[in-house]
């Protein structure tokens, strides 16, 4: 018996986290049929799931039904400018080569990076639509999918012409499944809207297809920062009472409305980022 097998067999009486169990727990949390929801997940925190990422996605789709819309981040940070890479950095002598040779962003082919296996699996599901931004795209499935992803230009990563703004307009929900507010991308819309000292813009670049030809395209946008998101999320939950928490597998899930958390984030940053 391997060490991993011993860990699983001695897991304090815990049982495998099945698709049906996940669906029941999501419904008990308040996720409803017909909802539009953006989901951030950690499979390892949810537990040992027969079927893995596929089972989690199917549980979500079961609860939402055919009239609901499921959205997940499908970011591809490996297509950013190598001059900004820190984890790990690459030699400056490589930068031009990377800019010249990196395959262009393709919504159908470009994989996600550091989004987790659930988001990467969801990206490939039949019928999923993906937005056009080469760095911070979103994937969606359901009746509102095209509305969510149809507009996502350069210069509005998380701003008023991004899928996050569409989710706000649709009165969507945020589900944090085994992750905390550090992963809550909806907070970036509040960041775009907030007025605080030190708010900065910067130049970025990405390989893209322009009139059928691959080009390295440069653009300017607000520089996002999620370092204070855990504190922001903690205050949101404590001060508003609008975050519902409950078990999800071996871990915990949190459900809240996009409008509530974005509006709170805008006010919170205006105060807390001024000090």
N, C-alpha and C positions, 0 to 999 in steps of 0.2 A: 504494500500500500504506500503510495507516495504521500509527501507532506500535504500537497493540495487536497488529496482525497481525504486525509485525516481531518483537515480543517472543515471540509464540507460535511463529513459524517458526524463531527462533534460541534455542530453549529447551534448549541444551546436549544436543541429541539426544534429549530426553525425548519420550515418546509420549503420546497421550491416555490417560487413566485410565479404562478400560472397566469395565463392571459385572462381567464375568467375572474381570478382574484383581483387583478389589476383593474379590470373594467368595473367591478363592484366597488373598489376603493375610490376610483376616480368619480364615479357617480355619487358616492357618499360624500365626497369632498365638495361637490356642487357643480362639477362639470356636466353640462346638460346637452341633450340632443339639440342639434341645430346651432350650437355655439360656433363662433369664430375664435380660435385660440392659438396663440403662439407658445410653443413648448420648448423648454430647455431641459435636457436630460443628462443623467449620469447612470449608465447601465450598472456599473459596479456598486453604486450606492443603493440602487433599487433591490439588488440581490441576485440570486441565481435563478435566472428565468429560462425555462425550457423554450427554445426558439429564439432566445436572445432579443436582439433589436427588432426583428420582425414581429415577435409576439407583443412587444410594447406598442408598436405602431398599430397593430391590429386591434389591440385593446382600446386605444384612443379612437380609432375610426369606428369601432363598435358603439362606443358611448356617444360620439358625435352624430352618428347616422349619416345617411346620404345627403341630408340637408345641412350638415355642419361642414366647416372648413378648418383643416389642420395646417398650421404654418410652423416652419422651423428655420433657424438660421442656417445658411449654407455658405459661410464665409470661406474665402480662399486667400489667406494671408500670405501664402507663398508667391503670390503674384504682385506683391508690393515692391517698392523700390529697394533693392538690396543695400543701398546706402543706409537704410533705417534698420536693418536686421540686427537683432541683439541676441536671439536665442535659437541657434548660435549666429554670431556675426560671420561674415565671409571676408576674405582679403579684398582690399580696395581694387587690386589689379583684376579681380574677377567681375567687377560691377558692370562694365560695358558689355562683356560677353554674356552675362545673364540677361541684361536688357535686350540684347540682340537675338538671343536664342530661346528664351523662355516661350513655350507655346502660348498662343493667344487665348484669352478667356473664351470659353465656349460653355454656355449654360448646360448643354447636354453631356459634355465630356469632362470638364474641369472638376476634379475632386474637391471636397472640403478639406480644411486643415484645422486640427485641434477643436473640432466641433463634436467629436465623439461618434461612436459607431451607430447610434440611433439616427442622428441627423444625416450621416453619410448614407445609411441604408435608405432612409426616406427620400433622399435626393433622387434615387434611381427608381422609385416606384412608378408604375404606369400611370400616366395622367398628371403627374406632378409638373407644375409650372415653376420656373425659376426666374428671378429678376435679373436685370442686365448689368448690375454693378460688378466690376471685376474683383473687388476686394470683399464686399460685405453683402453679397446677394442673400435673398430669402427664397425658400421653396414653399409651395403651397399646393394643397389638394382639396377640391371641393367647389361648391357653387360660387364662392367669392374669391377663388384663387386668382383669376385673371385680374380682378379689381385690385387685389393686394399687390401683385407683382408687375402690373403693366407699366408703371413708370418708376424708374430708378436711375436717374442720370448721374454722371460724374458731377461732383460738387455738391451732392446731397446724399451722402452716405447714410445718415440717420436723420435727415432733416425733413422739410415740408413736402418734398417730392419723393420721399422714400416709402417703402412698404410700411414702416412704422407709423407714418402719418395716415396711411390708409387704414391701418388697424385701429388707430385712434378714432377716425371718422366712423368706422363700423361698430364702435363700442365693443371691441374684442376683449378677450381675457388673456392673461399671462399665467402659464402653468410652469412652476419651477419644480421639476421632478427629480429629487435627489441632489439638487444644486441650490446655491444661495443667490442673493441679489448681485453678487459680483458677476454673474452670468446673465443678468437680466438686461437684455439689449434695449428693452423699451425705455429704460432710464436715459438712454442717449438722446431720445427725442426731447425729453425734459431739458437735457443739457444744451441742445441746440436752441431751445426757446428761452432759456434762462439768460439773464443779464448779470454777469459777475466780472470783477477785475481779473485780468490775466487770461481771459478767454482768447485763444489763439487760433490762427489759421496757418496752414502749411502746404507746401507743394508735395504732391505724390505722383506716382507714375504706374502704368500697368501696360502689359502687352494686350492689344485689342485688334479686332478686325475692323478696318475702316475701308468701306467700299470694296470689300473682299480681299483686302491686303493687310497683312500683319504689320502693325506699327506700335512703337512705344509711345504711349499717349500720356502727357502730363496734365495735371489738373490741380486746383486749389480747393481746400475744404477746411471746415472746422476740425481741429485735432481732438479726437475723443479721449477721455480719461475716465477710467472706471475705478480708480484707487479708493475713492470714498463711497462706492456703491454699497458695500456691506453696512456701513454706518447709516447711510441714507435709508436702506431697506429696513433696518432695525427700528429707526425712528418712525418710518411709515407705519409699520405694524403696530407699534405701541401707541402712537398718537391718533391714528385714524380708526383702528379696529376693522379695517377693510381688507385684511389679509386672512384668508381661511387656511388653516393648517390641518393636516391629517396624515395618517399612515399611507405609505405606498410601498408595498413589498416590505423589505427590511429597513427601509428608510422613511423619509418624510417628503411630503409634497406641499406646495403653497400655491394658492389660487387667488387672483385679484384681477380687477378690471384695469385695462390699459389706461383709460382716462384718469382714473383715480391716482394711479401711481405716477403717471407722467405729470399731472398737474401738481402733485405733491413735490415731485423731484424739481420742477421748475422753481417753486417757492423755496425749497430747501437749499438749492444751490445758490440762489441769489443771496441767501443769508450766510451760509456756511463757507462758501468759497470766496467770501469777501474778507476773511480773516487770515 
